[in-house]
Amino acid sequence: MGGVGFLGATVLGTLSKMNAASIASRLYELAGALQERGYHPVAAELRDLANEIRDNRLLTVAEAAEYLQIEYTEAMDLIRSGDIPYVQIGKHIRINIRELLELKRR
């Protein structure tokens, strides 16, 4: 029998309804449970996956402004000036959280 199977389909179905932060949080929880049961290599892989998901989140302008603790209009000014790199998806502007981490370090 091919495919991902019942459990895999259930997990994928659940994950498709969650946002990136929730998925990362669930993966951290699962990694902790596996760590406690002695599945150290699998737990490490799940933590790495959770970190990658967390670190590649795309934020809205409002979320980015909140993260940087600035006003929305100031965030838009930084985007327009090129100080905050962004991607445009249709009419929506999104900022990779990694870019904000770099900006905050400066």
C-alpha positions as CSV (number, residue, x, y, z in Angstrom):
1,M,0.0,0.0,0.0
2,G,1.6,3.3,-1.1
3,G,1.3,6.8,0.2
4,V,1.9,8.3,3.6
5,G,-0.5,6.0,5.5
6,F,-3.2,6.9,7.9
7,L,-0.9,8.3,10.6
8,G,1.0,10.3,8.1
9,A,-2.2,11.7,6.5
10,T,-3.5,12.6,9.9
11,V,-0.3,14.4,10.9
12,L,-0.2,16.2,7.5
13,G,-3.9,17.2,7.8
14,T,-3.3,18.6,11.2
15,L,-0.2,20.5,10.2
16,S,-1.8,22.0,7.2
17,K,-4.3,23.8,9.5
18,M,-1.6,25.3,11.7
19,N,0.7,28.3,11.3
20,A,4.5,28.0,11.3
21,A,4.8,29.0,15.0
22,S,2.3,26.4,16.1
23,I,4.0,23.7,14.0
24,A,7.4,24.6,15.4
25,S,6.0,24.5,18.9
26,R,4.4,21.1,18.4
27,L,7.7,19.8,17.0
28,Y,9.6,21.0,20.0
29,E,7.0,19.3,22.3
30,L,7.4,16.0,20.3
31,A,11.2,16.3,20.4
32,G,11.1,16.7,24.2
33,A,8.9,13.6,24.5
34,L,11.2,11.6,22.3
35,Q,14.3,12.8,24.1
36,E,12.8,11.6,27.4
37,R,12.2,8.2,25.9
38,G,15.7,7.9,24.6
39,Y,15.2,8.7,21.0
40,H,18.0,11.3,21.0
41,P,18.9,11.3,17.3
42,V,15.2,11.7,16.2
43,A,14.6,14.3,18.8
44,A,17.6,16.3,17.6
45,E,16.4,16.1,14.0
46,L,12.9,17.4,15.1
47,R,14.5,20.3,17.0
48,D,16.5,21.2,13.9
49,L,13.4,21.1,11.8
50,A,11.5,23.2,14.3
51,N,14.3,25.7,14.3
52,E,14.3,25.9,10.5
53,I,10.5,26.4,10.4
54,R,10.7,29.1,13.2
55,D,13.6,30.9,11.5
56,N,12.0,31.1,8.1
57,R,8.7,32.6,9.1
58,L,7.2,35.3,7.0
59,L,5.7,38.2,9.0
60,T,3.2,40.8,8.1
61,V,4.3,44.5,8.3
62,A,2.3,44.8,11.5
63,E,4.1,41.7,13.0
64,A,7.5,43.0,11.9
65,A,6.7,46.4,13.5
66,E,5.7,44.8,16.7
67,Y,8.8,42.6,16.7
68,L,11.0,45.7,16.2
69,Q,9.0,47.7,18.7
70,I,8.3,50.5,16.2
71,E,5.1,52.0,14.7
72,Y,3.6,50.4,11.5
73,T,4.3,53.6,9.5
74,E,8.0,53.5,10.6
75,A,8.2,49.9,9.4
76,M,6.7,50.9,6.1
77,D,9.2,53.7,5.8
78,L,12.1,51.2,6.4
79,I,10.6,48.9,3.8
80,R,10.2,51.7,1.2
81,S,13.8,52.9,1.8
82,G,15.1,49.3,1.3
83,D,16.4,49.0,4.9
84,I,14.0,46.0,5.4
85,P,14.1,43.5,2.6
86,Y,10.7,42.0,1.8
87,V,8.8,39.8,-0.6
88,Q,5.5,40.8,-2.2
89,I,2.8,38.1,-2.5
90,G,0.1,39.6,-4.6
91,K,-0.8,42.8,-2.8
92,H,0.7,41.6,0.5
93,I,4.1,42.5,1.9
94,R,5.9,39.8,3.9
95,I,9.2,40.0,5.8
96,N,11.4,37.0,6.6
97,I,12.0,37.0,10.3
98,R,15.7,36.3,9.6
99,E,16.0,39.7,8.0
100,L,14.5,41.3,11.2
101,L,17.0,39.4,13.3
102,E,19.9,40.8,11.2
103,L,18.4,44.3,11.4
104,K,18.0,44.1,15.2
105,R,21.6,43.0,15.6
106,R,22.9,46.1,13.9
